[in-house]
Amino acid sequence: MKVLITGGAGYIGSHTVKKLLEKTKYDLIVIDNLSTGSLKTINTLKNIRDFEFLEVDLKEVDKVADIIKNYNIDVIIHFAASIIVSESIVDPLKYYMNNTINTTYLIDIAISNGVKKFIFSSTAAVYGEPSNIPTKGIDENYETSPINPYGMSKLMSERILKDSAKSSSNFKYVIFRYFNVAGADIFYENGELSPRIGQSFPQATSLIKIASECASKKRDKLYLYGDTYDTFDGTCIRDYIHVDDLSEAHVQAIGFLNHNDSEIFNIGYSKGYSVNEVCKIMKKVSNFDFKIDIVEKREGDPSHVIANNKKILEKMNWQPKYDNLELICESSYRWEQTLK
């Protein structure tokens, strides 16, 4: 089987490439424009086993079409996208061009060349500012109402994918709506946790990545946006999922589509941790009491957001292995220590 991974030099893409290399015999073709991905990561992954890497931008439509045709691709796992929410507000066209339009071209090329399976990286940002959240968390039927161009660009891509599949009987998809992805490669060397790959992009905005940078003395302090939310300790609660568990779901999705119709899955642990809890655990694993400054709340930050993951557990039989905040934080911190 020939699998094309777009954005495979990036954070989540590279961890999925790792899983595919370790757990399957599929022929992998990875493309990335290296705007946020890392060539060093690609070279590290090639130590597992060899695969084809091509530095290509999705906007180079003719090149992408040639790759899909010449390699006779069976499956596309699509990660390549711009992902910074704040940037999407300042530069919305970049997000609609890079995320929605490029995805549209990719879907068109895929269908035209007989690709039968398409696995799409979406986001919980499609739910916008959720209110009246059920006790068991947000499920896939919850209203979608993005509040920023990033979330809207992904929701539009979802719709294009769904409509395209309706008109192409041999084309099926899995859409994953990610909650808060964190952590790094779970790999042990001489009994020590020693991630080989991780989140390398320096402009990351996720809490655990920022906390890792603070613990590694790369930032002077961590800014905590509000401590008066309606939660047990006043800080926002989010659902954090380890990147290796997320990547495992993408590998499983290929087999899932052999015997099932197209699906959308939320992916998280259905478990929430507060900002204070994350900072406390990061301080513990790093043995460093970094500074935290409490500042004003950010507009649009819901107090409590967790996934209802019942559907993926039951329909895909996904079985996460790393549902442990301390392990998530430690792997992130250990990886941060390797970055200059």
Secondary structure, DSSP 8 states (H G I E B T S, - for coil): -EEEEETTTSHHHHHHHHHHHHH---EEEEEE--SSS-HHHHHHHTTTS--EEEE--TT-HHHHHHHHHHTT--EEEE------HHHHHH-HHHHIIIIIIHHHHHHHHHHHTT--EEEEEEEGGGG-S--S--TT-B-TTS----SSHHHHHHHHHHHHHHHHHHT-TT-EEEEEEE-EEE-----EETTEE--SS----TT---HHHHHHHHHTTSSSEEEEE-S-SSSSSSS-EE-EEEHHHHHHHHHHHHHHHHHS--EEEEES-S--EEHHHHHHHHHHHHT---EEEEE---TT--SEE-B--HHHHHHS----S---HHHHHHHHHHHHHH--
